[in-house]
Amino acid sequence: MKNVAVLLAGGVGVRVGLDVPKQLIKIAGRPIMEHTLAILDAHEDVDEVLVLMTPGHLDAVHAMVRSGGYEKVTAVLEGADTRNETTRRALDALGEDDCHVLLHDAVRPLLSPRIISDCFQALTRYDAVDVAIPSADTIIEVGPDDTIKDIPPRAALRRGQTPQAFRASVLKDAYAKAALDPHFEATDDCTVVLRYRPDVPISVVPGDERNMKVTEPIDLYLADKLFQLTQTDLPPTREPEAYREALAGKVMVVFGGSYGIGADLAGLAREMGAEVVTFSRSSTGTHVERREDVAEAARQVVAEHGRVDYVVNTAGVLPRGSLMDTSDETIWAATEINYIAPILIAQEFFPLLRQTRGSLLLFTSSSYTRGRSGYSLYSSAKAATVNLTQALADEWAADHVRVNCVNPERTGTPMRTKAFGEEPAGSLLESSVVARASLDTLLSSGTGHVIDLRREDPIAVAMHQTAYDDEPEG
């Protein structure tokens, strides 16, 4: 049975206090609803996507679909004045054939792909599925005079989220019966099924605290921060033949490719069939903080290979110590190599990546989430790199050039050994694991992501930290 995802974007966002609908407000480099649309469009269980948008703003969605290449979107329709009427319009658009339909709020942009999978899996056993999380707060029921009427037991209470998923014929029948009720009122679609098809059990699958709804002005701020601190899942590691197929005829440029993560990534990409050109200060005399060196690298690659598909920058320095004791020379070197260099690389290689619809990969550190004593130059530059990644992803989306950032935790590299000396075996992430995850990121369709790699899952499922390690990565 076909799986159709419905993106409910019909609201106007009065409480946010802006003229533009809240789903079109940008956070982390994209309109809120585009983050949500990208998740639905990329999910392997979703066959089609239907968008219900606020009247008067359909052109913005059509432009978004075109520029983002969201091929699963089959229709963009006007929403209605109420949530329930918007759902009715979506159901009418589904046609006569039965299907599985998953309805999700456009302003919940931090939806986990796991939740989508769980919903469709639950639909193999149930005809209606809700998503909910436990309530950490005590829920009280108040009377008309604002005094407590009842305090239900918290253990049995859940906080409902979206998506909600149904066999379309069941939801259509519930709405048909609701239309006959002059007192019909509901805030979500599971309520409609619960009241008008009480014979249908509604399964509940676990939601996620990060699956927040942007409703109040403060939610915009929180969602923007969560995009830097929440998980982003890498695609599954491919089979060797899939890598070879994806990399056949492709050209990769690696800055900082003489040792560590850069060298491992270059070696892996060559093994999988890519043409790889590496540049570094030690092997080619390339200074990434000098525009003329970066531009010359671009010219060399084009002269030899005629194209550039992937660009990776792993070059970096790790100065340690009090800022008050840091020399001007160290300040300039750290800032230029760790932050100015990615900017120069982006500027010089964008025209080439635009021709191939290629990908740029940068590297940050767990220290970017919070500046710490002894790492002021390093952590601030790495925070800037994250913001640069998200800004470029937004700027370059229309040209189909992807930009992502890998955030490995403490990794065994020569740079780290130089800074910290020898460390216990098994306490560091292996650079070869980071290289594999980096290659997966380069080949993925996502953009603007910060991929966090942790030792707990060396196959590189991204688990973006809410805390931070004692020291930066290598």
NORDA-V725451 format. One record per residue. N is the residue number from 1. RES is the residue in one small letter. OMEGA is omega in whole degrees, 0 to 359 (NA if undefined). D_FIRST is the distance of its C-alpha to the first C-alpha in whole Angstrom. Layout:
N & RES & OMEGA & D_FIRST
N & RES & OMEGA & D_FIRST
This chain:
1 & m & 183 & 0
2 & k & 177 & 4
3 & n & 180 & 7
4 & v & 176 & 10
5 & a & 178 & 13
6 & v & 178 & 16
7 & l & 184 & 19
8 & l & 184 & 22
9 & a & 186 & 25
10 & g & 183 & 27
11 & g & 180 & 30
12 & v & 174 & 33
13 & g & 181 & 35
14 & v & 185 & 38
15 & r & 177 & 39
16 & v & 174 & 39
17 & g & 179 & 41
18 & l & 180 & 41
19 & d & 181 & 40
20 & v & 175 & 37
21 & p & 187 & 34
22 & k & 181 & 33
23 & q & 179 & 30
24 & l & 176 & 32
25 & i & 182 & 35
26 & k & 167 & 35
27 & i & 181 & 35
28 & a & 172 & 35
29 & g & 182 & 35
30 & r & 169 & 32
31 & p & 183 & 31
32 & i & 185 & 30
33 & m & 179 & 26
34 & e & 174 & 26
35 & h & 182 & 26
36 & t & 179 & 23
37 & l & 181 & 22
38 & a & 179 & 22
39 & i & 180 & 21
40 & l & 184 & 17
41 & d & 184 & 18
42 & a & 187 & 19
43 & h & 185 & 16
44 & e & 180 & 14
45 & d & 182 & 11
46 & v & 179 & 11
47 & d & 181 & 10
48 & e & 175 & 12
49 & v & 177 & 15
50 & l & 182 & 16
51 & v & 174 & 20
52 & l & 190 & 22
53 & m & 177 & 26
54 & t & 178 & 29
55 & p & 180 & 31
56 & g & 183 & 33
57 & h & 181 & 32
58 & l & 181 & 29
59 & d & 179 & 31
60 & a & 180 & 31
61 & v & 178 & 27
62 & h & 178 & 27
63 & a & 179 & 30
64 & m & 180 & 28
65 & v & 180 & 25
66 & r & 184 & 27
67 & s & 181 & 30
68 & g & 180 & 27
69 & g & 182 & 25
70 & y & 191 & 22
71 & e & 181 & 20
72 & k & 180 & 16
73 & v & 182 & 18
74 & t & 180 & 17
75 & a & 173 & 19
76 & v & 187 & 22
77 & l & 176 & 23
78 & e & 172 & 26
79 & g & 182 & 26
80 & a & 182 & 28
81 & d & 182 & 31
82 & t & 179 & 29
83 & r & 183 & 26
84 & n & 180 & 24
85 & e & 175 & 25
86 & t & 177 & 23
87 & t & 178 & 20
88 & r & 180 & 21
89 & r & 177 & 21
90 & a & 180 & 18
91 & l & 178 & 16
92 & d & 182 & 18
93 & a & 181 & 17
94 & l & 180 & 13
95 & g & 186 & 14
96 & e & 183 & 13
97 & d & 179 & 9
98 & d & 179 & 8
99 & c & 170 & 6
100 & h & 181 & 7
101 & v & 179 & 10
102 & l & 183 & 13
103 & l & 184 & 16
104 & h & 177 & 19
105 & d & 179 & 23
106 & a & 183 & 24
107 & v & 166 & 27
108 & r & 190 & 26
109 & p & 182 & 26
110 & l & 180 & 27
111 & l & 177 & 23
112 & s & 175 & 23
113 & p & 179 & 20
114 & r & 181 & 20
115 & i & 178 & 19
116 & i & 179 & 16
117 & s & 181 & 15
118 & d & 180 & 16
119 & c & 181 & 14
120 & f & 177 & 11
121 & q & 179 & 12
122 & a & 179 & 14
123 & l & 174 & 10
124 & t & 181 & 10
125 & r & 182 & 13
126 & y & 179 & 14
127 & d & 178 & 13
128 & a & 185 & 15
129 & v & 174 & 16
130 & d & 178 & 19
131 & v & 183 & 21
132 & a & 177 & 25
133 & i & 178 & 28
134 & p & 178 & 31
135 & s & 177 & 34
136 & a & 181 & 37
137 & d & 171 & 39
138 & t & 180 & 41
139 & i & 178 & 39
140 & i & 174 & 42
141 & e & 182 & 41
142 & v & 178 & 44
143 & g & 181 & 46
144 & p & 181 & 47
145 & d & 179 & 50
146 & d & 169 & 48
147 & t & 184 & 49
148 & i & 178 & 47
149 & k & 181 & 46
150 & d & 174 & 44
151 & i & 182 & 43
152 & p & 177 & 39
153 & p & 186 & 39
154 & r & 184 & 37
155 & a & 182 & 36
156 & a & 185 & 33
157 & l & 176 & 33
158 & r & 174 & 30
159 & r & 184 & 30
160 & g & 176 & 26
161 & q & 163 & 25
162 & t & 14 & 21
163 & p & 165 & 19
164 & q & 187 & 17
165 & a & 186 & 13
166 & f & 158 & 12
167 & r & 189 & 10
168 & a & 182 & 11
169 & s & 179 & 12
170 & v & 180 & 14
171 & l & 177 & 16
172 & k & 180 & 16
173 & d & 179 & 18
174 & a & 179 & 20
175 & y & 177 & 21
176 & a & 178 & 22
177 & k & 179 & 24
178 & a & 180 & 26
179 & a & 180 & 27
180 & l & 183 & 29
181 & d & 182 & 31
182 & p & 181 & 34
183 & h & 183 & 34
184 & f & 175 & 30
185 & e & 179 & 30
186 & a & 180 & 28
187 & t & 178 & 28
188 & d & 187 & 24
189 & d & 177 & 21
190 & c & 176 & 21
191 & t & 179 & 24
192 & v & 179 & 23
193 & v & 181 & 21
194 & l & 184 & 23
195 & r & 190 & 26
196 & y & 169 & 24
197 & r & 184 & 22
198 & p & 178 & 24
199 & d & 184 & 22
200 & v & 176 & 19
201 & p & 178 & 20
202 & i & 179 & 19
203 & s & 178 & 19
204 & v & 176 & 21
205 & v & 183 & 20
206 & p & 174 & 24
207 & g & 183 & 24
208 & d & 179 & 27
209 & e & 183 & 30
210 & r & 181 & 30
211 & n & 186 & 27
212 & m & 177 & 30
213 & k & 179 & 29
214 & v & 184 & 32
215 & t & 181 & 34
216 & e & 179 & 38
217 & p & 181 & 40
218 & i & 180 & 40
219 & d & 177 & 37
220 & l & 179 & 37
221 & y & 182 & 39
222 & l & 180 & 38
223 & a & 179 & 34
224 & d & 179 & 36
225 & k & 180 & 38
226 & l & 177 & 35
227 & f & 176 & 33
228 & q & 187 & 36
229 & l & 182 & 36
230 & t & 185 & 33
231 & q & 171 & 30
232 & t & 185 & 29
233 & d & 173 & 27
234 & l & 171 & 27
235 & p & 179 & 25
236 & p & 176 & 25
237 & t & 186 & 28
238 & r & 170 & 27
239 & e & 182 & 29
240 & p & 181 & 32
241 & e & 178 & 31
242 & a & 175 & 28
243 & y & 182 & 31
244 & r & 178 & 33
245 & e & 182 & 31
246 & a & 186 & 30
247 & l & 181 & 34
248 & a & 178 & 35
249 & g & 182 & 38
250 & k & 182 & 38
251 & v & 181 & 41
252 & m & 176 & 41
253 & v & 181 & 44
254 & v & 172 & 45
255 & f & 187 & 48
256 & g & 188 & 49
257 & g & 183 & 48
258 & s & 178 & 51
259 & y & 176 & 50
260 & g & 184 & 48
261 & i & 181 & 44
262 & g & 180 & 45
263 & a & 179 & 47
264 & d & 179 & 44
265 & l & 179 & 41
266 & a & 180 & 43
267 & g & 180 & 44
268 & l & 181 & 40
269 & a & 177 & 39
270 & r & 180 & 42
271 & e & 182 & 40
272 & m & 170 & 37
273 & g & 180 & 38
274 & a & 168 & 39
275 & e & 186 & 43
276 & v & 176 & 44
277 & v & 182 & 47
278 & t & 177 & 48
279 & f & 176 & 51
280 & s & 179 & 53
281 & r & 185 & 57
282 & s & 186 & 58
283 & s & 183 & 56
284 & t & 182 & 57
285 & g & 182 & 59
286 & t & 176 & 56
287 & h & 186 & 56
288 & v & 180 & 53
289 & e & 178 & 55
290 & r & 182 & 57
291 & r & 183 & 55
292 & e & 178 & 57
293 & d & 180 & 56
294 & v & 179 & 52
295 & a & 178 & 53
296 & e & 177 & 55
297 & a & 178 & 52
298 & a & 180 & 49
299 & r & 180 & 52
300 & q & 182 & 52
301 & v & 180 & 49
302 & v & 180 & 48
303 & a & 184 & 51
304 & e & 188 & 50
305 & h & 176 & 47
306 & g & 183 & 46
307 & r & 172 & 43
308 & v & 180 & 42
309 & d & 183 & 38
310 & y & 176 & 38
311 & v & 182 & 41
312 & v & 175 & 42
313 & n & 176 & 44
314 & t & 182 & 45
315 & a & 179 & 49
316 & g & 175 & 51
317 & v & 185 & 54
318 & l & 177 & 54
319 & p & 179 & 57
320 & r & 176 & 58
321 & g & 179 & 61
322 & s & 178 & 62
323 & l & 182 & 62
324 & m & 180 & 65
325 & d & 185 & 66
326 & t & 182 & 64
327 & s & 176 & 66
328 & d & 182 & 65
329 & e & 180 & 64
330 & t & 179 & 62
331 & i & 182 & 60
332 & w & 182 & 60
333 & a & 182 & 59
334 & a & 182 & 56
335 & t & 182 & 55
336 & e & 183 & 55
337 & i & 185 & 53
338 & n & 183 & 51
339 & y & 181 & 50
340 & i & 181 & 52
341 & a & 177 & 50
342 & p & 178 & 47
343 & i & 180 & 48
344 & l & 179 & 50
345 & i & 179 & 47
346 & a & 181 & 44
347 & q & 186 & 47
348 & e & 186 & 48
349 & f & 180 & 45
350 & f & 181 & 42
351 & p & 179 & 44
352 & l & 179 & 43
353 & l & 177 & 39
354 & r & 180 & 39
355 & q & 184 & 39
356 & t & 187 & 37
357 & r & 187 & 34
358 & g & 190 & 35
359 & s & 175 & 35
360 & l & 180 & 38
361 & l & 177 & 38
362 & l & 181 & 41
363 & f & 175 & 42
364 & t & 183 & 43
365 & s & 177 & 44
366 & s & 181 & 43
367 & s & 181 & 46
368 & y & 184 & 45
369 & t & 180 & 44
370 & r & 179 & 47
371 & g & 183 & 50
372 & r & 178 & 53
373 & s & 178 & 56
374 & g & 182 & 57
375 & y & 187 & 54
376 & s & 180 & 55
377 & l & 185 & 55
378 & y & 185 & 52
379 & s & 179 & 50
380 & s & 177 & 50
381 & a & 180 & 49
382 & k & 174 & 46
383 & a & 178 & 45
384 & a & 179 & 46
385 & t & 177 & 44
386 & v & 179 & 41
387 & n & 176 & 42
388 & l & 179 & 42
389 & t & 183 & 39
390 & q & 179 & 37
391 & a & 180 & 39
392 & l & 177 & 39
393 & a & 178 & 35
394 & d & 182 & 36
395 & e & 189 & 38
396 & w & 184 & 37
397 & a & 182 & 33
398 & a & 178 & 34
399 & d & 177 & 35
400 & h & 173 & 32
401 & v & 184 & 35
402 & r & 178 & 33
403 & v & 179 & 35
404 & n & 184 & 35
405 & c & 178 & 37
406 & v & 182 & 37
407 & n & 179 & 39
408 & p & 173 & 40
409 & e & 186 & 42
410 & r & 188 & 45
411 & t & 179 & 45
412 & g & 178 & 48
413 & t & 177 & 49
414 & p & 180 & 53
415 & m & 180 & 53
416 & r & 179 & 52
417 & t & 178 & 55
418 & k & 183 & 57
419 & a & 188 & 57
420 & f & 184 & 56
421 & g & 180 & 58
422 & e & 181 & 56
423 & e & 184 & 54
424 & p & 177 & 53
425 & a & 179 & 50
426 & g & 181 & 47
427 & s & 183 & 47
428 & l & 173 & 46
429 & l & 179 & 43
430 & e & 182 & 43
431 & s & 179 & 43
432 & s & 177 & 41
433 & v & 177 & 38
434 & v & 179 & 39
435 & a & 179 & 39
436 & r & 179 & 36
437 & a & 179 & 34
438 & s & 178 & 36
439 & l & 177 & 34
440 & d & 180 & 31
441 & t & 178 & 31
442 & l & 183 & 33
443 & l & 182 & 30
444 & s & 181 & 27
445 & s & 184 & 26
446 & g & 176 & 27
447 & t & 179 & 31
448 & g & 183 & 33
449 & h & 170 & 32
450 & v & 186 & 35
451 & i & 181 & 34
452 & d & 182 & 35
453 & l & 184 & 36
454 & r & 181 & 38
455 & r & 183 & 39
456 & e & 180 & 37
457 & d & 186 & 34
458 & p & 174 & 36
459 & i & 168 & 33
460 & a & 164 & 32
461 & v & 186 & 30
462 & a & 177 & 31
463 & m & 189 & 33
464 & h & 191 & 35
465 & q & 167 & 38
466 & t & 173 & 39
467 & a & 179 & 42
468 & y & 181 & 44
469 & d & 182 & 46
470 & d & 180 & 50
471 & e & 177 & 50
472 & p & 176 & 48
473 & e & 180 & 46
474 & g & NA & 48
